């Protein structure tokens, strides 16, 4: 897969940050990569032209101040989302219908988590994230008009599948709630969170944004 310009340096910079964070966390007797999760993702977009669709994801996280009531988490996630557009403008003599967009993102979150409870712990969290699009595509039906020599317009229709032409970066706040349930020396994690993307990813009369809810199950070592 071809990466958008700038994504490799951004990932390298973030991995360097993770290395520094690991050394700091170990100095505080904290685990570093200690949380793993899988998610079902659902876009949360509300306009007359959009229908929400499901996706999936997974992530690994490190915790600073793991033994404290308030933890700081960071890590790396893969989040795939999809959304359905009833109609999209394609130019003066073209439009598309029944278009499904698929967005694959490497997500970089930083979150503060407040824990309540002793054995079974309830938590709330808030933070921010950056999504870096490593692949976008779309599929649907294209409708075009072209003029013949006799100055009559001819209508054509065909299905298509191709690149989504969406922006590389998205960003915004996030929030979530969840439970941590002890299992032997580890913990099961159940969490719901919401990522509110603030950047318009595509703007050509019609717009594409990406905001999504995730239902997650995970494991903390």
PEKA-V21413 format. One record per pair of residues at least 4 apart in sequence whose C-alpha atoms are under 8 Angstrom apart, sorted by sequence separation. I is the first residue (numbers start at 1). J is the second residue. D is the distance in Angstrom with one decimal. If there is no record, write none. Layout:
i:j:d
I:J:D
I:J:D
This chain:
i:j:d
3:7:6.5
6:10:6.3
7:11:6.1
8:12:6.1
9:13:6.1
10:14:6.2
11:15:6.1
12:16:6.2
13:17:6.3
14:18:6.3
15:19:6.3
16:20:6.5
17:21:6.1
18:22:6.0
19:23:6.5
20:24:6.3
21:25:6.0
22:26:6.1
23:27:6.3
24:28:6.7
25:29:6.5
26:30:5.2
46:50:6.8
66:70:7.9
67:71:7.8
90:94:5.1
91:95:6.8
117:121:4.5
147:151:5.6
148:152:5.6
182:186:5.8
183:187:5.2
202:206:7.7
203:207:4.5
3:8:7.5
25:30:5.0
26:31:6.4
45:50:6.9
46:51:7.9
65:70:7.2
66:71:5.6
89:94:6.9
90:95:4.6
116:121:5.4
117:122:6.4
147:152:5.5
148:153:6.4
182:187:4.2
183:188:6.6
202:207:5.2
203:208:6.8
25:31:6.5
26:32:7.0
45:51:7.4
65:71:5.2
66:72:7.8
89:95:4.7
90:96:6.7
115:121:6.2
116:122:5.2
147:153:4.4
148:154:7.1
181:187:5.2
182:188:6.3
201:207:7.4
202:208:4.9
25:32:6.3
45:52:6.4
64:71:6.0
65:72:6.6
88:95:5.7
89:96:6.6
115:122:5.9
116:123:6.0
146:153:5.3
147:154:6.2
180:187:5.9
181:188:5.1
200:207:6.9
201:208:5.4
202:209:7.3
44:52:6.3
63:71:6.5
64:72:5.2
87:95:7.0
88:96:5.1
115:123:4.4
145:153:6.0
146:154:5.4
180:188:5.6
181:189:6.5
200:208:6.1
201:209:5.5
22:31:7.9
43:52:5.2
63:72:5.7
64:73:6.4
87:96:5.5
88:97:6.4
114:123:5.4
115:124:6.9
145:154:5.4
146:155:6.8
180:189:4.6
200:209:5.1
201:210:7.6
22:32:5.3
42:52:6.8
43:53:6.0
63:73:4.7
87:97:4.3
113:123:6.5
114:124:5.5
145:155:4.6
179:189:5.8
180:190:6.6
199:209:6.8
200:210:8.0
21:32:7.8
42:53:5.8
43:54:6.7
62:73:5.7
63:74:6.8
86:97:5.4
87:98:6.4
88:99:7.7
113:124:5.8
114:125:6.1
144:155:5.8
145:156:6.4
178:189:7.2
179:190:5.3
198:209:7.6
42:54:4.5
61:73:6.5
62:74:5.6
85:97:7.1
86:98:4.9
87:99:7.0
113:125:4.2
143:155:7.2
144:156:5.3
178:190:5.4
179:191:6.5
197:209:7.0
198:210:8.0
41:54:5.5
42:55:6.1
61:74:5.5
62:75:5.8
85:98:5.9
86:99:6.5
112:125:5.5
113:126:6.8
143:156:5.9
144:157:6.5
178:191:4.0
197:210:5.5
40:54:7.1
41:55:4.7
61:75:4.1
84:98:6.8
85:99:5.0
111:125:6.5
112:126:5.6
143:157:4.6
177:191:5.8
178:192:6.2
196:210:7.5
197:211:5.0
40:55:6.0
41:56:5.0
60:75:5.6
61:76:6.5
84:99:5.7
85:100:6.2
111:126:5.5
112:127:6.0
142:157:5.6
143:158:6.8
176:191:6.9
177:192:5.7
196:211:4.8
40:56:4.5
41:57:6.9
59:75:7.3
60:76:5.7
84:100:4.4
85:101:7.8
111:127:4.2
141:157:7.0
142:158:5.4
176:192:5.5
177:193:6.5
195:211:5.7
196:212:6.8
39:56:5.6
40:57:6.4
59:76:5.7
60:77:6.5
83:100:5.7
84:101:6.3
110:127:5.7
111:128:6.5
141:158:5.6
142:159:5.9
176:193:3.8
194:211:7.6
195:212:5.5
38:56:7.7
39:57:5.0
59:77:4.0
82:100:6.8
83:101:5.4
109:127:7.4
110:128:5.7
141:159:4.2
142:160:6.7
175:193:5.5
176:194:6.3
194:212:5.8
195:213:6.4
38:57:5.8
39:58:5.8
58:77:5.6
59:78:6.3
82:101:5.4
83:102:6.9
109:128:5.9
110:129:6.3
140:159:5.6
141:160:6.0
174:193:7.0
175:194:5.6
194:213:4.4
38:58:4.2
57:77:7.1
58:78:5.4
82:102:4.4
109:129:4.2
139:159:7.5
140:160:5.6
174:194:5.5
175:195:7.0
193:213:5.8
194:214:6.3
37:58:5.5
38:59:6.6
57:78:5.2
58:79:6.8
81:102:5.9
82:103:6.2
108:129:5.5
109:130:6.5
139:160:5.5
140:161:6.7
174:195:4.6
192:213:7.2
193:214:5.4
36:58:7.6
37:59:5.3
57:79:4.3
80:102:7.1
81:103:5.3
107:129:6.7
108:130:5.2
139:161:4.2
173:195:6.3
174:196:6.1
192:214:5.6
193:215:6.9
36:59:5.8
37:60:6.7
56:79:6.1
57:80:6.0
80:103:5.6
81:104:6.7
107:130:5.7
108:131:6.5
138:161:5.7
139:162:6.5
172:195:7.0
173:196:5.7
192:215:4.6
36:60:4.7
55:79:7.6
56:80:5.4
80:104:4.4
107:131:4.4
137:161:7.3
138:162:5.6
172:196:5.5
173:197:7.4
191:215:6.1
192:216:6.1
35:60:5.7
36:61:6.5
55:80:5.2
56:81:6.9
79:104:6.0
80:105:6.1
106:131:5.7
107:132:6.3
137:162:5.4
138:163:6.0
171:196:7.8
172:197:4.9
190:215:7.8
191:216:5.1
34:60:7.7
35:61:5.1
55:81:4.5
78:104:7.3
79:105:5.2
105:131:5.7
106:132:5.2
137:163:4.1
138:164:5.2
171:197:5.3
172:198:5.4
190:216:5.8
191:217:6.5
33:60:6.7
34:61:6.3
35:62:6.5
54:81:6.4
55:82:6.1
78:105:5.7
79:106:6.5
105:132:5.3
106:133:6.5
136:163:5.9
137:164:4.1
170:197:6.0
171:198:5.9
172:199:7.9
189:216:7.9
190:217:4.8
33:61:5.4
34:62:5.6
35:63:8.0
53:81:7.4
54:82:6.1
78:106:4.8
79:107:6.8
105:133:4.4
106:134:6.8
136:164:4.8
137:165:7.5
170:198:6.8
171:199:6.4
189:217:5.6
190:218:6.4
32:61:7.6
33:62:4.3
34:63:6.9
53:82:5.3
54:83:7.8
77:106:5.7
78:107:6.0
104:133:5.8
105:134:5.6
136:165:6.8
170:199:5.3
188:217:7.6
189:218:4.7
32:62:4.4
33:63:7.2
52:82:7.3
53:83:5.0
76:106:7.0
77:107:4.9
103:133:6.8
104:134:5.8
105:135:7.2
136:166:6.6
169:199:7.7
170:200:7.8
188:218:5.9
189:219:5.6
31:62:6.9
32:63:5.7
52:83:5.1
53:84:6.8
76:107:5.8
77:108:6.5
104:135:5.1
170:201:7.3
188:219:4.8
189:220:7.0
31:63:6.4
32:64:7.3
51:83:6.1
52:84:6.4
76:108:5.1
77:109:8.0
103:135:6.2
104:136:6.2
169:201:7.8
187:219:5.9
188:220:6.3
30:63:7.0
31:64:7.4
50:83:6.9
51:84:5.0
75:108:6.2
76:109:6.9
103:136:4.6
133:166:8.0
167:200:7.9
168:201:7.8
186:219:7.5
187:220:5.0
30:64:6.1
50:84:5.6
51:85:6.5
74:108:7.3
75:109:6.2
102:136:5.6
103:137:6.9
133:167:7.3
134:168:7.5
167:201:4.7
186:220:5.8
187:221:6.7
30:65:6.3
31:66:7.1
50:85:4.8
51:86:7.9
74:109:5.5
75:110:7.4
101:136:7.2
102:137:5.4
133:168:4.9
166:201:5.2
167:202:6.5
186:221:4.9
28:64:8.0
30:66:5.7
49:85:5.6
50:86:6.4
73:109:7.8
74:110:4.6
101:137:5.9
102:138:6.1
132:168:5.6
133:169:6.2
166:202:5.4
185:221:7.5
28:65:7.3
30:67:7.4
49:86:5.4
73:110:5.8
74:111:6.4
101:138:4.4
132:169:4.8
133:170:7.9
165:202:7.3
25:63:7.5
41:79:7.6
43:81:6.6
49:87:6.8
72:110:7.3
73:111:5.1
100:138:5.4
101:139:6.9
131:169:5.7
132:170:6.5
25:64:5.4
41:80:7.4
42:81:6.9
43:82:6.9
72:111:5.8
73:112:6.4
99:138:6.5
100:139:5.5
130:169:7.0
131:170:4.9
22:62:7.7
25:65:7.5
41:81:6.4
42:82:7.9
43:83:6.8
72:112:4.7
73:113:7.5
99:139:5.4
100:140:6.4
130:170:5.8
131:171:5.9
170:210:7.9
71:112:5.8
72:113:6.3
99:140:4.2
130:171:4.4
70:112:6.8
71:113:5.1
98:140:5.2
99:141:6.8
129:171:5.6
130:172:6.9
166:208:8.0
70:113:5.5
71:114:6.6
97:140:6.1
98:141:6.3
128:171:7.5
129:172:5.8
70:114:4.6
96:140:6.9
97:141:5.3
128:172:5.7
129:173:6.3
69:114:5.9
70:115:6.3
96:141:5.5
97:142:6.6
128:173:4.2
129:174:6.9
69:115:5.2
96:142:4.4
97:143:7.8
127:173:5.8
128:174:5.3
69:116:7.3
95:142:6.1
96:143:5.7
126:173:7.5
127:174:5.3
94:142:7.3
95:143:5.3
126:174:5.7
127:175:6.4
94:143:5.5
95:144:6.6
126:175:4.3
94:144:4.3
125:175:5.5
126:176:6.5
93:144:5.7
94:145:6.3
124:175:7.6
125:176:5.2
93:145:5.2
124:176:5.8
125:177:6.3
93:146:7.1
124:177:4.4
123:177:5.7
124:178:6.6
122:177:7.6
123:178:5.4
122:178:5.9
123:179:6.2
18:75:7.5
122:179:4.6
123:180:7.9
121:179:5.6
122:180:6.5
120:179:7.0
121:180:5.1
120:180:5.8
121:181:6.7
120:181:4.9
102:164:7.7
119:181:7.0
120:182:6.6
101:164:6.7
119:182:6.5
129:195:7.7
89:204:7.4
89:205:6.8
89:206:6.5
88:206:6.2
7:132:7.0
7:134:7.8
4:133:7.6
4:134:6.6
3:134:5.7
81:212:7.7
2:134:7.8
3:135:7.5
1:134:8.0
1:135:7.6
4:168:6.5
45:209:7.8
45:210:7.5
44:210:8.0
45:211:6.5
43:210:7.0
44:211:5.5
45:212:7.8
43:211:5.7
44:212:5.0
43:212:4.0
44:213:6.6
42:212:5.4
43:213:6.2
41:212:6.5
42:213:5.2
41:213:5.7
42:214:6.4
41:214:4.5
40:214:5.6
41:215:6.6
39:214:6.0
40:215:5.4
39:215:5.4
40:216:6.6
39:216:4.2
38:216:5.6
39:217:6.5
37:216:6.4
38:217:5.7
37:217:5.6
38:218:6.3
37:218:3.9
36:218:5.3
37:219:6.4
35:218:7.1
36:219:5.4
35:219:5.8
36:220:6.6
35:220:4.4
34:220:5.6
35:221:6.5
34:221:5.2
